[in-house]
């Protein structure tokens, strides 16, 4: 199982909160709407990988001190164990730059009340709303051959703010 980091950038616009998500253009999950993120490089920790991936995928600069962890989720892929991964998810409200497309991701701001759940990975709607509201999740979502959730186990706790 390899490690990945993902960041949900949040901003307030016209009195409502928005989340930066993007259409995945390459690799696992092409066509799905996801948060910017990806695999750790050798020697990186969760925060370093998160900052690097956000910069590479959407051109936004982050200070690791401004990341708030919201989840650690294991994804065992039942029929494709080589894809099994552990995702370290963060939110950030302080960042620099304007989101730009890359070969990996085409970013769009989404109002939190209008998230594209049906275009995201099947597990997202099971945990992300609650995590964005301020709880921390430790979970496992077994992913089946059709990229659906075969089984899940979730443990919630108060959010650990940095």
N, C-alpha and C positions, 0 to 999 in steps of 0.2 A: 504494500500500500504506500503510495507516494503522497507528499503533502502539497497542497495548493493554498493560496490566499485569495480572497475576494473582498472587494470594498464596495459598499453602498454609499455613494456620496449623496449628501442631503443638502438642500438649499430651500430657503423660504422665498416664495415668489407670489406676489399678489395675495398675500394673506394665507397661503397654503404651502405645505411642505411638498417638495418634489424629490424624486429619487433618480439618479443617473443610472440608466440601464443601456445596454446596447445589443444590437443583433449580432450574433456570433457568425463570423464570415469564414472561418477555417477551423479544422480540427473537430474534436468531439463536441457534439451539440450544434453543428452548423444550422443556422436558421432560427435557433432558439434565442429568446431574449434573456440576457444574463447581466450580472454585475461584472465590472472589469476585474480581471484577476487571472491567475495561472500558477503553473508549477514553480516551486522553489528551485533556485540554482544552488549549486554546491556552496556551503558556507553561509547561506542566508538563513535568517529566522523568519517567522511569520510576518512581522512588521516590515522588514526590509523587502521581502518578496512582494508584499502588498503595494508598497510605494513604487517599486520598480515597475511592476505590472501595470499599475494605473498610469504611470508616465508613458510607458510604451504603447498601451492600448488606446488611451484617450487624450494624451498630452497634458494631463493635470499633474501638478507638483504637490506632493504631500509631505508633511513632517510626521515621522512615525509617532511623535509624542501626541499628535492630534487624532490618532486612531483609537476608537473604542471597540474592544472585542464584543461581539454579540452572539457568536456561536462557534463551536467546534463540532463538525458533523462528519461522521464516517460514512462513506458510500461504497459498500461492497457490491460489485457488479456480479450478480449471481452466475451468469453464463459467460462473462468476460472478465475473469479475475485480474487480468493485466491492466484493466482500467480502474480498478479499485483505488480510492483516494480518501484522504482526510482533508477536509476544507476548514480553514480558519477564516471566519467571516468578521468583518469590521464595518463600522460606520465612521464617517468623517463629515464634519460640518465646516471645517476650516481647511482650505486648499487654495491653490493659485493656478490661474489659467482658464482657458475656455476649451470645453471638450471639442476634440477634432477626431475625425475618422482615421482609422489605421487599417492595415491589411487584416487585422484580427477582429475589429469591432467597429460598428457604426452606432455611436452614442445618441441617445435621446433622453431628455428630461421627462419624467412621468409623474403626474400628481399622485400622491400616495393613495388617494381615493379612487384612482383609475388604473391601477397596476394591471399589466397584461398577463394575468395568471395563466391563461390557456396557452400562451406562447412561450411560457417558461418551463423549466424542468418541473416534473410532476410534484416533487417534494416542496417546492417554494411556497405554495399557498398553504401548506401544512404548518409552516414555522415562521416564515419571514414577516408576516403581519405582526405577530406577537413580539418578535425580536425588535422590529422597528419601533414598537411601542415602549420598549424599555426593559425587556427581560433577556437573560442570557440562556442559551440553549446548549446542552450537550446531547447529541443524538446519533442514531444510526438509521439510515434509510437504505435497505437492500433494494438494488435496482434490477428489474427483470429484463428479459431479452428485448422487450418493446420500449425500454427506457421509462417504464412506470415504476411505482413503488410497490415492491412485493411484500415488504413488512417494514415496520418502523418501531423505534423505541426513543422516547423523548424525555429528558429531565430538564426542568426549568429552575432557574434561580434568579435572584436580583442581579441586574446588570452591574458589571465591574467597570466603573468609569475610570479612565486614566487621569 
